[in-house]
């Protein structure tokens, strides 16, 4: 069942995008119910949306990190910004939630102080 629903998640996403784009258009208004009906079918089959929140620890079994950024505010491997909700069916992930994750604070590479070596002028006497 989860495998079958997985193939329909992109259709549900496309319906949502189209509703957002054309939902107020006269023609689009007549098809606004399609996304709602499809979501209801998912729910009736036992599927449920799940969301991740800012500050959540990244769980690679339930989340897809689509971008990583350095952050002073969030420790490494935490969600900076959720992007797309996930879908699951009885604990099986149909589509992982998508997010931007933290790499932690950017650490500047410490450079050892350069040793200064004085070069001697070959014409200079050492007396």
MOPAC internal coordinates of N, CA, C and O (Angstrom, degrees):
PM7 1SCF
backbone

  N    0.0000 0     0.00 0     0.00 0    0    0    0
  C    1.4581 1     0.00 0     0.00 0    1    0    0
  C    1.5346 1   110.33 1     0.00 0    2    1    0
  O    1.2310 1   120.87 1   135.98 1    3    2    1
  N    1.3432 1   115.94 1   -44.02 1    3    2    1
  C    1.4697 1   119.42 1  -179.69 1    5    3    2
  C    1.5229 1   110.42 1   -61.88 1    6    5    3
  O    1.2310 1   120.33 1   140.65 1    7    6    5
  N    1.3337 1   116.97 1   -39.35 1    7    6    5
  C    1.4561 1   120.78 1   178.74 1    9    7    6
  C    1.5224 1   112.46 1   -62.11 1   10    9    7
  O    1.2310 1   120.52 1   139.65 1   11   10    9
  N    1.3191 1   116.61 1   -40.35 1   11   10    9
  C    1.4644 1   120.92 1   179.23 1   13   11   10
  C    1.5201 1   109.81 1   -67.99 1   14   13   11
  O    1.2310 1   120.33 1   133.83 1   15   14   13
  N    1.3156 1   116.98 1   -46.17 1   15   14   13
  C    1.4668 1   119.53 1  -179.68 1   17   15   14
  C    1.5230 1   111.85 1   -63.35 1   18   17   15
  O    1.2310 1   120.41 1   147.57 1   19   18   17
  N    1.3291 1   116.82 1   -32.43 1   19   18   17
  C    1.4614 1   120.83 1   178.88 1   21   19   18
  C    1.5181 1   111.03 1   -56.68 1   22   21   19
  O    1.2310 1   120.55 1   141.28 1   23   22   21
  N    1.3178 1   116.55 1   -38.72 1   23   22   21
  C    1.4684 1   119.48 1  -179.00 1   25   23   22
  C    1.5275 1   112.38 1   -71.37 1   26   25   23
  O    1.2310 1   119.72 1   161.69 1   27   26   25
  N    1.3438 1   118.14 1   -18.31 1   27   26   25
  C    1.4552 1   120.95 1  -179.65 1   29   27   26
  C    1.5340 1   113.63 1   -95.60 1   30   29   27
  O    1.2310 1   119.71 1   168.66 1   31   30   29
  N    1.3102 1   118.17 1   -11.34 1   31   30   29
  C    1.4674 1   120.70 1   179.74 1   33   31   30
  C    1.5306 1   111.59 1   -60.08 1   34   33   31
  O    1.2310 1   118.58 1   136.50 1   35   34   33
  N    1.3431 1   120.31 1   -43.50 1   35   34   33
  C    1.4647 1   118.88 1   177.28 1   37   35   34
  C    1.5360 1   113.43 1   -60.86 1   38   37   35
  O    1.2310 1   120.52 1   146.65 1   39   38   37
  N    1.3315 1   116.62 1   -33.35 1   39   38   37
  C    1.4634 1   120.35 1   177.44 1   41   39   38
  C    1.5251 1   109.45 1   -65.58 1   42   41   39
  O    1.2310 1   120.79 1   136.46 1   43   42   41
  N    1.3144 1   116.09 1   -43.54 1   43   42   41
  C    1.4636 1   120.55 1   177.95 1   45   43   42
  C    1.5322 1   110.62 1   -61.43 1   46   45   43
  O    1.2310 1   120.58 1   138.40 1   47   46   45
  N    1.3285 1   116.49 1   -41.60 1   47   46   45
  C    1.4708 1   120.49 1   177.86 1   49   47   46
  C    1.5294 1   111.17 1   -62.67 1   50   49   47
  O    1.2310 1   120.89 1   136.54 1   51   50   49
  N    1.3231 1   115.91 1   -43.46 1   51   50   49
  C    1.4683 1   120.15 1  -179.66 1   53   51   50
  C    1.5248 1   110.70 1   -63.56 1   54   53   51
  O    1.2310 1   120.28 1   138.96 1   55   54   53
  N    1.3257 1   117.06 1   -41.04 1   55   54   53
  C    1.4619 1   119.98 1   177.17 1   57   55   54
  C    1.5372 1   110.83 1   -60.67 1   58   57   55
  O    1.2310 1   120.81 1   139.96 1   59   58   57
  N    1.3235 1   116.05 1   -40.04 1   59   58   57
  C    1.4723 1   119.71 1   178.03 1   61   59   58
  C    1.5211 1   112.18 1   -64.64 1   62   61   59
  O    1.2310 1   120.61 1   137.77 1   63   62   61
  N    1.3433 1   116.44 1   -42.23 1   63   62   61
  C    1.4636 1   120.80 1   177.76 1   65   63   62
  C    1.5279 1   110.91 1   -63.06 1   66   65   63
  O    1.2310 1   120.73 1   135.37 1   67   66   65
  N    1.3234 1   116.21 1   -44.63 1   67   66   65
  C    1.4609 1   120.09 1  -179.80 1   69   67   66
  C    1.5231 1   112.06 1   -66.14 1   70   69   67
  O    1.2310 1   120.86 1   143.08 1   71   70   69
  N    1.3261 1   115.97 1   -36.92 1   71   70   69
  C    1.4602 1   119.26 1   178.16 1   73   71   70
  C    1.5287 1   109.83 1   -64.85 1   74   73   71
  O    1.2310 1   120.66 1   139.30 1   75   74   73
  N    1.3361 1   116.34 1   -40.70 1   75   74   73
  C    1.4554 1   119.46 1   177.89 1   77   75   74
  C    1.5152 1   112.28 1   -65.04 1   78   77   75
  O    1.2310 1   120.64 1   144.76 1   79   78   77
  N    1.3256 1   116.38 1   -35.24 1   79   78   77
  C    1.4610 1   121.16 1  -176.62 1   81   79   78
  C    1.5332 1   112.15 1   -81.48 1   82   81   79
  O    1.2310 1   120.46 1   137.63 1   83   82   81
  N    1.3360 1   116.72 1   -42.37 1   83   82   81
  C    1.4619 1   120.75 1  -173.27 1   85   83   82
  C    1.5258 1   113.70 1  -117.63 1   86   85   83
  O    1.2310 1   119.78 1  -170.06 1   87   86   85
  N    1.3099 1   118.03 1     9.94 1   87   86   85
  C    1.4647 1   121.38 1  -175.08 1   89   87   86
  C    1.5148 1   114.71 1   -60.27 1   90   89   87
  O    1.2310 1   120.06 1   152.15 1   91   90   89
  N    1.3179 1   117.48 1   -27.85 1   91   90   89
  C    1.4630 1   120.61 1  -179.42 1   93   91   90
  C    1.5241 1   112.09 1   -94.50 1   94   93   91
  O    1.2310 1   120.06 1   170.11 1   95   94   93
  N    1.3286 1   117.50 1    -9.89 1   95   94   93
  C    1.4583 1   123.06 1   177.16 1   97   95   94
  C    1.5303 1   108.21 1   -68.87 1   98   97   95
  O    1.2310 1   119.93 1   -33.53 1   99   98   97
  N    1.3339 1   117.74 1   146.47 1   99   98   97
  C    1.4700 1   121.21 1  -178.48 1  101   99   98
  C    1.5245 1   111.81 1   -57.14 1  102  101   99
  O    1.2310 1   120.10 1   134.92 1  103  102  101
  N    1.3287 1   117.42 1   -45.08 1  103  102  101
  C    1.4614 1   121.40 1   178.22 1  105  103  102
  C    1.5261 1   110.41 1   -67.58 1  106  105  103
  O    1.2310 1   120.53 1   137.92 1  107  106  105
  N    1.3296 1   116.60 1   -42.08 1  107  106  105
  C    1.4631 1   121.52 1  -178.71 1  109  107  106
  C    1.5207 1   113.22 1   -63.31 1  110  109  107
  O    1.2310 1   120.54 1   145.18 1  111  110  109
  N    1.3194 1   116.58 1   -34.82 1  111  110  109
  C    1.4726 1   120.35 1  -179.51 1  113  111  110
  C    1.5260 1   111.58 1   -60.37 1  114  113  111
  O    1.2310 1   120.51 1   148.51 1  115  114  113
  N    1.3263 1   116.63 1   -31.49 1  115  114  113
  C    1.4613 1   119.15 1  -177.94 1  117  115  114
  C    1.5266 1   112.10 1   -72.64 1  118  117  115
  O    1.2310 1   120.05 1   167.12 1  119  118  117
  N    1.3456 1   117.51 1   -12.88 1  119  118  117
  C    1.4596 1   121.04 1  -179.57 1  121  119  118
  C    1.5319 1   113.01 1  -115.87 1  122  121  119
  O    1.2310 1   119.79 1  -168.97 1  123  122  121
  N    1.3146 1   118.01 1    11.03 1  123  122  121
  C    1.4679 1   121.31 1  -179.91 1  125  123  122
  C    1.5227 1   112.82 1   -59.20 1  126  125  123
  O    1.2310 1   119.79 1   150.40 1  127  126  125
  N    1.3043 1   118.01 1   -29.60 1  127  126  125
  C    1.4638 1   121.46 1  -175.54 1  129  127  126
  C    1.5317 1   112.96 1   -73.25 1  130  129  127
  O    1.2310 1   119.50 1   162.28 1  131  130  129
  N    1.3315 1   118.56 1   -17.72 1  131  130  129
  C    1.4642 1   120.45 1  -176.15 1  133  131  130
  C    1.5307 1   112.34 1   -56.82 1  134  133  131
  O    1.2310 1   120.59 1   133.48 1  135  134  133
  N    1.3212 1   116.48 1   -46.52 1  135  134  133
  C    1.4703 1   119.13 1  -178.92 1  137  135  134
  C    1.5197 1   110.58 1   -64.97 1  138  137  135
  O    1.2310 1   120.28 1   136.54 1  139  138  137
  N    1.3176 1   117.06 1   -43.46 1  139  138  137
  C    1.4696 1   120.75 1   179.48 1  141  139  138
  C    1.5189 1   111.95 1   -61.00 1  142  141  139
  O    1.2310 1   120.54 1   137.29 1  143  142  141
  N    1.3241 1   116.56 1   -42.71 1  143  142  141
  C    1.4635 1   120.82 1  -179.93 1  145  143  142
  C    1.5290 1   109.92 1   -64.70 1  146  145  143
  O    1.2310 1   120.64 1   136.25 1  147  146  145
  N    1.3224 1   116.38 1   -43.75 1  147  146  145
  C    1.4621 1   119.39 1  -179.24 1  149  147  146
  C    1.5306 1   110.90 1   -65.41 1  150  149  147
  O    1.2310 1   120.00 1   139.15 1  151  150  149
  N    1.3337 1   117.60 1   -40.85 1  151  150  149
  C    1.4676 1   120.07 1   176.57 1  153  151  150
  C    1.5235 1   110.51 1   -62.05 1  154  153  151
  O    1.2310 1   120.38 1   141.67 1  155  154  153
  N    1.3265 1   116.88 1   -38.33 1  155  154  153
  C    1.4636 1   120.37 1   178.94 1  157  155  154
  C    1.5289 1   111.11 1   -64.97 1  158  157  155
  O    1.2310 1   120.33 1   142.45 1  159  158  157
  N    1.3364 1   116.97 1   -37.55 1  159  158  157
  C    1.4658 1   120.84 1   177.07 1  161  159  158
  C    1.5353 1   109.35 1   -63.41 1  162  161  159
  O    1.2310 1   120.25 1   135.76 1  163  162  161
  N    1.3217 1   117.12 1   -44.24 1  163  162  161
  C    1.4643 1   120.59 1   176.74 1  165  163  162
  C    1.5268 1   110.18 1   -56.92 1  166  165  163
  O    1.2310 1   120.80 1   132.98 1  167  166  165
  N    1.3238 1   116.08 1   -47.02 1  167  166  165
  C    1.4675 1   121.27 1  -179.49 1  169  167  166
  C    1.5249 1   111.04 1   -63.18 1  170  169  167
  O    1.2310 1   120.45 1   136.05 1  171  170  169
  N    1.3202 1   116.75 1   -43.95 1  171  170  169
  C    1.4644 1   120.68 1   179.21 1  173  171  170
  C    1.5304 1   111.83 1   -61.10 1  174  173  171
  O    1.2310 1   120.36 1   149.21 1  175  174  173
  N    1.3294 1   116.93 1   -30.79 1  175  174  173
  C    1.4607 1   121.30 1   178.72 1  177  175  174
  C    1.5379 1   112.34 1   -83.70 1  178  177  175
  O    1.2310 1   120.53 1   178.52 1  179  178  177
  N    1.3317 1   116.60 1    -1.48 1  179  178  177
  C    1.4542 1   120.35 1   176.92 1  181  179  178
  C    1.5141 1   115.23 1    99.34 1  182  181  179
  O    1.2310 1   120.01 1  -177.85 1  183  182  181
  N    1.3293 1   117.58 1     2.15 1  183  182  181
  C    1.4656 1   120.68 1   179.05 1  185  183  182
  C    1.5311 1   109.39 1   -81.23 1  186  185  183
  O    1.2310 1   121.40 1   -28.76 1  187  186  185
  N    1.3210 1   114.93 1   151.24 1  187  186  185
  C    1.4609 1   119.84 1   179.37 1  189  187  186
  C    1.5247 1   109.87 1  -144.62 1  190  189  187
  O    1.2310 1   121.43 1   -34.46 1  191  190  189
  N    1.3184 1   114.87 1   145.54 1  191  190  189
  C    1.4561 1   120.24 1   173.57 1  193  191  190
  C    1.5182 1   108.74 1   -76.44 1  194  193  191
  O    1.2310 1   120.36 1   -29.07 1  195  194  193
  N    1.3200 1   116.91 1   150.93 1  195  194  193
  C    1.4579 1   120.67 1   169.69 1  197  195  194
  C    1.5268 1   107.87 1  -138.98 1  198  197  195
  O    1.2310 1   121.61 1   -32.55 1  199  198  197
  N    1.2890 1   114.52 1   147.45 1  199  198  197
  C    1.4603 1   120.10 1  -177.44 1  201  199  198
  C    1.5216 1   109.64 1  -118.50 1  202  201  199
  O    1.2310 1   121.31 1   -23.84 1  203  202  201
  N    1.3089 1   115.10 1   156.16 1  203  202  201
  C    1.4541 1   121.27 1   171.03 1  205  203  202
  C    1.5193 1   106.33 1  -109.83 1  206  205  203
  O    1.2310 1   120.91 1   -21.91 1  207  206  205
  N    1.3053 1   115.87 1   158.09 1  207  206  205
  C    1.4580 1   119.89 1  -176.89 1  209  207  206
  C    1.5259 1   110.69 1  -123.90 1  210  209  207
  O    1.2310 1   121.51 1   -24.36 1  211  210  209
  N    1.2914 1   114.73 1   155.64 1  211  210  209
  C    1.4578 1   120.90 1   175.36 1  213  211  210
  C    1.5208 1   108.97 1   -55.28 1  214  213  211
  O    1.2310 1   120.82 1   -50.08 1  215  214  213
  N    1.3158 1   116.03 1   129.92 1  215  214  213
  C    1.4582 1   121.24 1   179.65 1  217  215  214
  C    1.5204 1   114.43 1    95.77 1  218  217  215
  O    1.2310 1   120.12 1   167.90 1  219  218  217
  N    1.3437 1   117.38 1   -12.10 1  219  218  217
  C    1.4688 1   120.01 1   176.89 1  221  219  218
  C    1.5233 1   110.16 1   -64.51 1  222  221  219
  O    1.2310 1   120.84 1   -31.52 1  223  222  221
  N    1.3259 1   116.00 1   148.48 1  223  222  221
  C    1.4583 1   120.51 1   173.75 1  225  223  222
  C    1.5214 1   107.75 1   -73.61 1  226  225  223
  O    1.2310 1   120.30 1   -42.46 1  227  226  225
  N    1.3294 1   117.03 1   137.54 1  227  226  225
  C    1.4643 1   121.49 1  -179.78 1  229  227  226
  C    1.5271 1   109.34 1   -66.89 1  230  229  227
  O    1.2310 1   121.03 1   -54.19 1  231  230  229
  N    1.3285 1   115.64 1   125.81 1  231  230  229
  C    1.4570 1   123.39 1   176.00 1  233  231  230
  C    1.5229 1   106.75 1  -115.73 1  234  233  231
  O    1.2310 1   120.47 1   -76.27 1  235  234  233
  N    1.3285 1   116.71 1   103.73 1  235  234  233
  C    1.4573 1   120.91 1  -173.82 1  237  235  234
  C    1.5221 1   113.70 1   -66.14 1  238  237  235
  O    1.2310 1   119.71 1   167.11 1  239  238  237
  N    1.3302 1   118.16 1   -12.89 1  239  238  237
  C    1.4618 1   119.84 1   176.75 1  241  239  238
  C    1.5287 1   110.98 1   -82.60 1  242  241  239
  O    1.2310 1   120.18 1   162.31 1  243  242  241
  N    1.3385 1   117.27 1   -17.69 1  243  242  241
  C    1.4565 1   121.23 1  -177.96 1  245  243  242
  C    1.5253 1   113.69 1  -123.34 1  246  245  243
  O    1.2310 1   120.37 1   172.63 1  247  246  245
  N    1.3257 1   116.90 1    -7.37 1  247  246  245
  C    1.4645 1   120.93 1  -175.60 1  249  247  246
  C    1.5220 1   111.14 1  -130.69 1  250  249  247
  O    1.2310 1   121.45 1   -34.19 1  251  250  249
  N    1.3112 1   114.83 1   145.81 1  251  250  249
  C    1.4567 1   121.88 1   173.39 1  253  251  250
  C    1.5253 1   106.77 1  -114.96 1  254  253  251
  O    1.2310 1   120.71 1   -63.33 1  255  254  253
  N    1.3211 1   116.25 1   116.67 1  255  254  253
  C    1.4676 1   121.04 1   178.49 1  257  255  254
  C    1.5190 1   106.84 1   -83.92 1  258  257  255
  O    1.2310 1   120.62 1   -66.83 1  259  258  257
  N    1.3292 1   116.42 1   113.17 1  259  258  257
  C    1.4641 1   120.23 1  -178.61 1  261  259  258
  C    1.5222 1   112.16 1   -95.46 1  262  261  259
  O    1.2310 1   120.83 1   166.44 1  263  262  261
  N    1.3216 1   116.01 1   -13.56 1  263  262  261
  C    1.4596 1   120.87 1   177.25 1  265  263  262
  C    1.5182 1   108.25 1  -156.45 1  266  265  263
  O    1.2310 1   121.06 1   -34.50 1  267  266  265
  N    1.3297 1   115.58 1   145.50 1  267  266  265
  C    1.4620 1   121.23 1   176.01 1  269  267  266
  C    1.5151 1   108.47 1  -125.39 1  270  269  267
  O    1.2310 1   121.36 1   -40.03 1  271  270  269
  N    1.3316 1   115.00 1   139.97 1  271  270  269
  C    1.4623 1   120.51 1  -178.54 1  273  271  270
  C    1.5175 1   109.41 1  -136.74 1  274  273  271
  O    1.2310 1   121.10 1   -28.97 1  275  274  273
  N    1.3317 1   115.50 1   151.03 1  275  274  273
  C    1.4574 1   119.78 1   171.56 1  277  275  274
  C    1.5169 1   107.84 1   -72.39 1  278  277  275
  O    1.2310 1   120.75 1   -35.74 1  279  278  277
  N    1.3287 1   116.16 1   144.26 1  279  278  277
  C    1.4606 1   120.54 1  -179.26 1  281  279  278
  C    1.5215 1   110.53 1  -148.29 1  282  281  279
  O    1.2310 1   120.95 1   -48.72 1  283  282  281
  N    1.3000 1   115.78 1   131.28 1  283  282  281
  C    1.4598 1   121.12 1   174.16 1  285  283  282
  C    1.5296 1   109.93 1   -79.80 1  286  285  283
  O    1.2310 1   120.74 1   154.69 1  287  286  285
  N    1.3325 1   116.19 1   -25.31 1  287  286  285
  C    1.4629 1   122.09 1  -174.96 1  289  287  286
  C    1.5285 1   113.59 1   -84.26 1  290  289  287
  O    1.2310 1   120.33 1   145.35 1  291  290  289
  N    1.3386 1   116.97 1   -34.65 1  291  290  289
  C    1.4579 1   120.91 1  -174.88 1  293  291  290
  C    1.5193 1   110.83 1  -115.24 1  294  293  291
  O    1.2310 1   119.98 1   -46.03 1  295  294  293
  N    1.3323 1   117.65 1   133.97 1  295  294  293
  C    1.4702 1   119.85 1   177.15 1  297  295  294
  C    1.5273 1   110.45 1   -68.06 1  298  297  295
  O    1.2310 1   120.76 1   -15.47 1  299  298  297
  N    1.3076 1   116.16 1   164.53 1  299  298  297
  C    1.4583 1   121.63 1   179.82 1  301  299  298
  C    1.5239 1   110.86 1   -57.33 1  302  301  299
  O    1.2310 1   120.98 1   -34.28 1  303  302  301
  N    1.3169 1   115.72 1   145.72 1  303  302  301
  C    1.4701 1   123.68 1   177.71 1  305  303  302
  C    1.5162 1   113.75 1    65.29 1  306  305  303
  O    1.2310 1   120.63 1  -145.73 1  307  306  305
  N    1.3285 1   116.40 1    34.27 1  307  306  305
  C    1.4577 1   120.21 1   170.90 1  309  307  306
  C    1.5284 1   108.61 1  -122.91 1  310  309  307
  O    1.2310 1   120.94 1   -23.16 1  311  310  309
  N    1.3177 1   115.81 1   156.84 1  311  310  309
  C    1.4621 1   121.92 1  -178.29 1  313  311  310
  C    1.5275 1   109.39 1   -76.31 1  314  313  311
  O    1.2310 1   121.31 1   -54.90 1  315  314  313
  N    1.3265 1   115.09 1   125.10 1  315  314  313
  C    1.4639 1   120.52 1   173.28 1  317  315  314
  C    1.5236 1   109.09 1   -87.37 1  318  317  315
  O    1.2310 1   121.58 1   135.41 1  319  318  317
  N    1.3564 1   114.59 1   -44.59 1  319  318  317
  C    1.4587 1   118.93 1  -176.65 1  321  319  318
  C    1.5238 1   109.32 1  -150.24 1  322  321  319
  O    1.2310 1   120.09 1   -56.12 1  323  322  321
  N    1.3422 1   117.44 1   123.88 1  323  322  321
  C    1.4653 1   119.74 1   173.49 1  325  323  322
  C    1.5317 1   108.93 1   -74.26 1  326  325  323
  O    1.2310 1   120.66 1   -34.54 1  327  326  325
  N    1.3325 1   116.35 1   145.46 1  327  326  325
  C    1.4654 1   120.32 1  -178.89 1  329  327  326
  C    1.5246 1   112.88 1  -116.19 1  330  329  327
  O    1.2310 1   120.05 1   131.24 1  331  330  329
  N    1.3349 1   117.51 1   -48.76 1  331  330  329
  C    1.4635 1   122.47 1  -175.92 1  333  331  330
  C    1.5250 1   108.20 1  -136.54 1  334  333  331
  O    1.2310 1   120.73 1   -43.42 1  335  334  333
  N    1.3421 1   116.21 1   136.58 1  335  334  333
  C    1.4626 1   119.47 1   177.41 1  337  335  334
  C    1.5160 1   109.96 1   -70.47 1  338  337  335
  O    1.2310 1   120.96 1   -24.38 1  339  338  337
  N    1.3091 1   115.77 1   155.62 1  339  338  337
  C    1.4587 1   121.40 1   177.23 1  341  339  338
  C    1.5188 1   110.21 1   -99.31 1  342  341  339
  O    1.2310 1   121.44 1   -11.06 1  343  342  341
  N    1.3330 1   114.86 1   168.94 1  343  342  341
  C    1.4599 1   122.06 1   175.70 1  345  343  342
  C    1.5190 1   108.90 1  -128.21 1  346  345  343
  O    1.2310 1   120.99 1   -39.09 1  347  346  345
  N    1.3234 1   115.72 1   140.91 1  347  346  345
  C    1.4613 1   120.35 1   176.47 1  349  347  346
  C    1.5235 1   109.95 1  -139.03 1  350  349  347
  O    1.2310 1   121.53 1   -24.18 1  351  350  349
  N    1.3149 1   114.69 1   155.82 1  351  350  349
  C    1.4599 1   122.20 1   177.30 1  353  351  350
  C    1.5153 1   107.26 1  -131.39 1  354  353  351
  O    1.2310 1   120.74 1   -69.62 1  355  354  353
  N    1.3154 1   116.18 1   110.38 1  355  354  353
  C    1.4625 1   122.36 1   179.33 1  357  355  354
  C    1.5278 1   111.83 1    48.66 1  358  357  355
  O    1.2310 1   120.99 1  -132.72 1  359  358  357
  N    1.3171 1   115.71 1    47.28 1  359  358  357
  C    1.4567 1   121.55 1   177.44 1  361  359  358
  C    1.5207 1   114.89 1    84.86 1  362  361  359
  O    1.2310 1   120.02 1   170.96 1  363  362  361
  N    1.3288 1   117.56 1    -9.04 1  363  362  361
  C    1.4692 1   121.64 1   176.80 1  365  363  362
  C    1.5277 1   108.88 1   -91.51 1  366  365  363
  O    1.2310 1   120.77 1   -54.19 1  367  366  365
  N    1.3152 1   116.14 1   125.81 1  367  366  365
  C    1.4595 1   120.27 1  -179.64 1  369  367  366
  C    1.5220 1   108.95 1   -74.74 1  370  369  367
  O    1.2310 1   121.37 1   -57.71 1  371  370  369
  N    1.3230 1   114.99 1   122.29 1  371  370  369
  C    1.4552 1   121.98 1   176.54 1  373  371  370
  C    1.5230 1   108.79 1   -87.49 1  374  373  371
  O    1.2310 1   121.44 1   136.24 1  375  374  373
  N    1.3249 1   114.86 1   -43.76 1  375  374  373
  C    1.4547 1   121.38 1   173.82 1  377  375  374
  C    1.5195 1   107.40 1  -144.67 1  378  377  375
  O    1.2310 1   120.06 1   -53.15 1  379  378  377
  N    1.3350 1   117.49 1   126.85 1  379  378  377
  C    1.4622 1   118.75 1   178.76 1  381  379  378
  C    1.5322 1   110.84 1   -70.00 1  382  381  379
  O    1.2310 1   120.98 1   -29.73 1  383  382  381
  N    1.3075 1   115.73 1   150.27 1  383  382  381
  C    1.4562 1   120.76 1   173.32 1  385  383  382
  C    1.5195 1   107.62 1   -68.71 1  386  385  383
  O    1.2310 1   120.36 1   -32.21 1  387  386  385
  N    1.3202 1   116.91 1   147.79 1  387  386  385
  C    1.4649 1   120.97 1  -179.07 1  389  387  386
  C    1.5246 1   109.30 1  -109.36 1  390  389  387
  O    1.2310 1   121.37 1   -35.77 1  391  390  389
  N    1.3354 1   114.99 1   144.23 1  391  390  389
  C    1.4576 1   118.92 1  -176.68 1  393  391  390
  C    1.5229 1   112.03 1  -154.20 1  394  393  391
  O    1.2310 1   121.91 1   -11.24 1  395  394  393
  N    1.3311 1   113.94 1   168.76 1  395  394  393
  C    1.4606 1   122.64 1   169.52 1  397  395  394
  C    1.5201 1   105.25 1  -102.63 1  398  397  395
  O    1.2310 1   120.42 1   -50.88 1  399  398  397
  N    1.3308 1   116.80 1   129.12 1  399  398  397
  C    1.4610 1   120.75 1  -175.84 1  401  399  398
  C    1.5282 1   110.72 1  -113.30 1  402  401  399
  O    1.2310 1   121.86 1   -20.85 1  403  402  401
  N    1.3185 1   114.04 1   159.15 1  403  402  401
  C    1.4597 1   121.27 1  -179.78 1  405  403  402
  C    1.5212 1   111.26 1   -89.86 1  406  405  403
  O    1.2310 1   121.73 1   -38.30 1  407  406  405
  N    1.3244 1   114.29 1   141.70 1  407  406  405
  C    1.4643 1   121.39 1   170.79 1  409  407  406
  C    1.5285 1   110.22 1   -95.71 1  410  409  407
  O    1.2310 1   120.90 1  -179.61 1  411  410  409
  N    1.3213 1   115.88 1     0.39 1  411  410  409
  C    1.4595 1   120.78 1  -175.00 1  413  411  410
  C    1.5219 1   109.28 1    86.37 1  414  413  411
  O    1.2310 1   120.50 1     4.72 1  415  414  413
  N    1.3241 1   116.65 1  -175.28 1  415  414  413
  C    1.4650 1   118.93 1  -179.64 1  417  415  414
  C    1.5253 1   111.12 1   -68.50 1  418  417  415
  O    1.2310 1   121.50 1   -33.92 1  419  418  417
  N    1.3130 1   114.74 1   146.08 1  419  418  417
  C    1.4625 1   120.05 1   178.06 1  421  419  418
  C    1.5206 1   107.72 1   -75.96 1  422  421  419
  O    1.2310 1   121.23 1   -54.60 1  423  422  421
  N    1.3113 1   115.25 1   125.40 1  423  422  421
  C    1.4625 1   120.40 1  -178.10 1  425  423  422
  C    1.5164 1   107.81 1  -103.03 1  426  425  423
  O    1.2310 1   121.59 1   -56.87 1  427  426  425
  N    1.3264 1   114.57 1   123.13 1  427  426  425
  C    1.4571 1   118.70 1   177.67 1  429  427  426
  C    1.5250 1   108.30 1   -73.69 1  430  429  427
  O    1.2310 1   121.14 1   -42.01 1  431  430  429
  N    1.3059 1   115.42 1   137.99 1  431  430  429
  C    1.4503 1   118.47 1   178.14 1  433  431  430
  C    1.5128 1   108.52 1   -67.94 1  434  433  431
  O    1.2310 1   121.31 1   -51.53 1  435  434  433
  N    1.3144 1   115.09 1   128.47 1  435  434  433
  C    1.4530 1   118.80 1   179.35 1  437  435  434
  C    1.5145 1   108.45 1   -78.27 1  438  437  435
  O    1.2310 1   121.78 1   -50.75 1  439  438  437
  N    1.2955 1   114.20 1   129.25 1  439  438  437
  C    1.4487 1   119.19 1   178.81 1  441  439  438
  C    1.5098 1   108.86 1  -104.22 1  442  441  439
  O    1.2310 1   121.35 1   -45.06 1  443  442  441
  N    1.3112 1   115.02 1   134.94 1  443  442  441
  C    1.4576 1   119.72 1   176.85 1  445  443  442
  C    1.5169 1   107.76 1   -69.71 1  446  445  443
  O    1.2310 1   120.31 1   -37.86 1  447  446  445
  N    1.3270 1   117.00 1   142.14 1  447  446  445
  C    1.4575 1   118.18 1   178.91 1  449  447  446
  C    1.5257 1   109.23 1   -59.84 1  450  449  447
  O    1.2310 1   122.31 1   -43.74 1  451  450  449
  N    1.3038 1   113.19 1   136.26 1  451  450  449
  C    1.4619 1   117.50 1  -179.32 1  453  451  450
  C    1.5199 1   109.50 1   -71.05 1  454  453  451
  O    1.2310 1   121.69 1   -46.54 1  455  454  453
  N    1.3116 1   114.36 1   133.46 1  455  454  453
  C    1.4555 1   118.61 1   177.50 1  457  455  454
  C    1.5167 1   107.68 1   -81.58 1  458  457  455
  O    1.2310 1   121.71 1   -46.49 1  459  458  457
  N    1.2844 1   114.33 1   133.51 1  459  458  457
  C    1.4531 1   117.68 1   179.32 1  461  459  458
  C    1.5146 1   108.55 1   -92.84 1  462  461  459
  O    1.2310 1   121.92 1   -54.20 1  463  462  461
  N    1.2800 1   113.94 1   125.80 1  463  462  461
  C    1.4568 1   120.44 1   178.79 1  465  463  462
  C    1.5161 1   106.14 1  -111.40 1  466  465  463
  O    1.2310 1   122.34 1   -59.50 1  467  466  465
  N    1.3100 1   113.13 1   120.50 1  467  466  465
  C    1.4612 1   116.96 1   179.32 1  469  467  466
  C    1.5070 1   108.72 1   -83.22 1  470  469  467
  O    1.2310 1   121.98 1   -57.04 1  471  470  469
  N    1.3029 1   113.81 1   122.96 1  471  470  469
  C    1.4523 1   118.03 1   177.24 1  473  471  470
  C    1.5231 1   108.36 1   -87.04 1  474  473  471
  O    1.2310 1   121.43 1   -42.85 1  475  474  473
  N    1.2926 1   114.86 1   137.15 1  475  474  473
  C    1.4581 1   119.01 1   179.40 1  477  475  474
  C    1.5173 1   109.04 1   -90.30 1  478  477  475
  O    1.2310 1   121.89 1   -37.73 1  479  478  477
  N    1.3076 1   113.99 1   142.27 1  479  478  477
  C    1.4531 1   120.49 1   175.28 1  481  479  478
  C    1.5228 1   108.10 1   -77.04 1  482  481  479
  O    1.2310 1   119.51 1   -57.99 1  483  482  481
  N    1.3156 1   118.54 1   122.01 1  483  482  481
  C    1.4728 1   120.30 1  -178.06 1  485  483  482
  C    1.5443 1   113.05 1   -61.07 1  486  485  483
  O    1.2310 1   120.64 1   160.15 1  487  486  485
  N    1.3041 1   116.38 1   -19.85 1  487  486  485
  C    1.4710 1   120.48 1  -179.97 1  489  487  486
  C    1.5223 1   112.13 1   -86.56 1  490  489  487
  O    1.2310 1   121.28 1   170.64 1  491  490  489
  N    1.2979 1   115.15 1    -9.36 1  491  490  489
  C    1.4700 1   119.96 1  -177.02 1  493  491  490
  C    1.5154 1   109.96 1   -82.84 1  494  493  491
  O    1.2310 1   121.06 1   -40.96 1  495  494  493
  N    1.2889 1   115.58 1   139.04 1  495  494  493
  C    1.4787 1   118.48 1   179.68 1  497  495  494
  C    1.5105 1   109.74 1   -87.15 1  498  497  495
  O    1.2310 1   121.10 1   -27.33 1  499  498  497
  N    1.3070 1   115.50 1   152.67 1  499  498  497
  C    1.4695 1   120.76 1  -178.05 1  501  499  498
  C    1.5135 1   111.10 1  -106.47 1  502  501  499
  O    1.2310 1   120.16 1  -153.83 1  503  502  501
  N    1.2824 1   117.30 1    26.17 1  503  502  501
  C    1.4611 1   119.58 1  -176.50 1  505  503  502
  C    1.4644 1   112.17 1   -78.45 1  506  505  503
  O    1.2310 1   120.10 1   180.00 1  507  506  505

